[in-house]
């Protein structure tokens, strides 16, 4: 059993910053790719950023230059630093990880609300 627990969401003014964290726990052998997705009301879930076990990163065009994804492999934790936030960044943010236990499966966090509003 693997759990992904997110933290760090909240309400922030436009131009502000937030840092999301996602900690994986359980009988983990290793974690491959990790990522952050978001889903705004009435829209499909979309990829925000991803990071490989070796540290290679990928970003959605809408967040390039504003968001930074990172991970701490020793802590089985990933982070999303979000700067220069815009109202259109408002969404529920979900962390995702491909985790190897006895098998290799895709896991999701429970989601954390990020609201950008004045």
C-alpha positions as CSV (number, residue, x, y, z in Angstrom):
1,X,0.0,0.0,0.0
2,X,1.4,3.4,-1.0
3,X,0.0,6.8,0.0
4,X,0.7,10.2,-1.5
5,X,-0.1,13.0,0.9
6,X,-0.1,16.6,-0.4
7,X,0.2,19.8,1.5
8,X,0.7,23.5,0.9
9,X,-2.4,24.7,-1.0
10,X,-4.4,27.7,0.0
11,X,-5.5,31.2,-1.0
12,X,-3.0,33.6,-2.5
13,X,-3.2,37.0,-4.2
14,X,-2.2,37.3,-7.9
15,X,1.6,37.6,-8.1
16,X,2.1,35.6,-4.9
17,X,3.8,32.3,-4.3
18,X,2.9,28.9,-2.9
19,X,4.9,25.7,-2.4
20,X,3.2,22.4,-2.7
21,X,4.7,19.2,-1.2
22,X,3.8,15.6,-1.8
23,X,5.2,12.8,0.4
24,X,5.0,9.2,-0.6
25,X,4.9,6.5,2.1
26,X,4.5,2.7,2.2
27,X,6.5,-0.3,1.1
28,X,8.4,1.6,-1.5
29,X,11.3,0.1,-3.4
30,X,11.8,3.1,-5.7
31,X,9.9,5.9,-7.4
32,X,10.2,6.6,-11.1
33,X,8.6,9.6,-12.6
34,X,6.8,12.1,-10.4
35,X,4.5,14.9,-11.4
36,X,1.9,17.5,-10.6
37,X,-1.5,17.8,-12.4
38,X,-4.3,20.3,-11.9
39,X,-8.0,20.4,-12.6
40,X,-10.0,23.6,-12.7
41,X,-13.9,23.5,-12.5
42,X,-15.4,22.4,-15.8
43,X,-12.0,21.5,-17.3
44,X,-10.0,18.3,-17.8
45,X,-7.1,17.4,-15.6
46,X,-3.9,18.6,-17.2
47,X,-0.2,18.0,-16.6
48,X,1.5,20.9,-14.9
49,X,5.1,19.5,-14.5
50,X,6.9,16.3,-14.2
51,X,10.3,15.1,-13.1
52,X,12.2,11.9,-13.7
53,X,14.2,9.9,-11.1
54,X,17.3,11.5,-12.6
55,X,16.0,15.0,-12.2
56,X,14.9,15.8,-15.8
57,X,11.9,18.1,-15.8
58,X,9.1,19.0,-18.1
59,X,6.6,21.9,-17.8
60,X,3.3,22.9,-19.4
61,X,3.8,26.0,-21.5
62,X,1.4,27.9,-19.3
63,X,3.7,27.6,-16.2
64,X,7.2,27.7,-17.8
65,X,9.3,30.3,-16.0
66,X,6.9,30.6,-13.1
67,X,6.7,27.1,-11.6
68,X,9.6,24.8,-10.5
69,X,9.3,21.1,-9.8
70,X,11.8,19.3,-7.6
71,X,12.2,16.1,-5.6
72,X,14.1,14.7,-2.6
73,X,14.6,11.0,-3.4
74,X,15.8,10.3,0.2
75,X,12.5,11.6,1.5
76,X,10.3,10.2,-1.3
77,X,8.9,13.7,-1.7
78,X,8.3,16.0,-4.5
79,X,7.7,19.8,-4.5
80,X,6.1,22.4,-6.7
81,X,7.3,25.9,-6.2
82,X,4.7,28.3,-7.8
83,X,5.7,31.9,-8.3
84,X,4.0,34.8,-10.0
85,X,0.6,33.1,-9.6
86,X,-2.3,34.1,-11.8
87,X,-6.0,33.7,-11.3
88,X,-6.0,31.1,-14.1
89,X,-3.8,28.9,-11.9
90,X,-6.7,28.3,-9.6
91,X,-7.4,24.6,-9.5
92,X,-7.2,21.5,-7.5
93,X,-3.6,20.2,-7.7
94,X,-2.8,16.5,-7.6
95,X,0.5,14.9,-7.2
96,X,1.3,11.7,-9.1
97,X,4.1,9.1,-8.8
98,X,5.0,5.9,-10.5
99,X,6.0,3.7,-7.6
100,X,7.7,0.4,-7.5
101,X,6.7,-1.9,-4.7
102,X,6.1,-5.6,-5.6
103,X,4.7,-4.2,-8.8
104,X,5.1,-0.8,-10.5
105,X,1.9,1.2,-10.3
106,X,0.7,4.8,-10.8
107,X,-0.5,6.6,-7.6
108,X,-2.4,9.8,-7.0
109,X,-2.6,12.2,-4.1
110,X,-6.0,13.4,-2.7
111,X,-5.6,16.8,-4.2
112,X,-5.1,20.3,-2.7
113,X,-7.0,23.4,-3.6
114,X,-5.0,26.4,-4.9
115,X,-7.0,29.6,-5.3
116,X,-5.5,32.8,-6.7
117,X,-7.7,35.8,-6.1
118,X,-7.5,39.3,-4.8
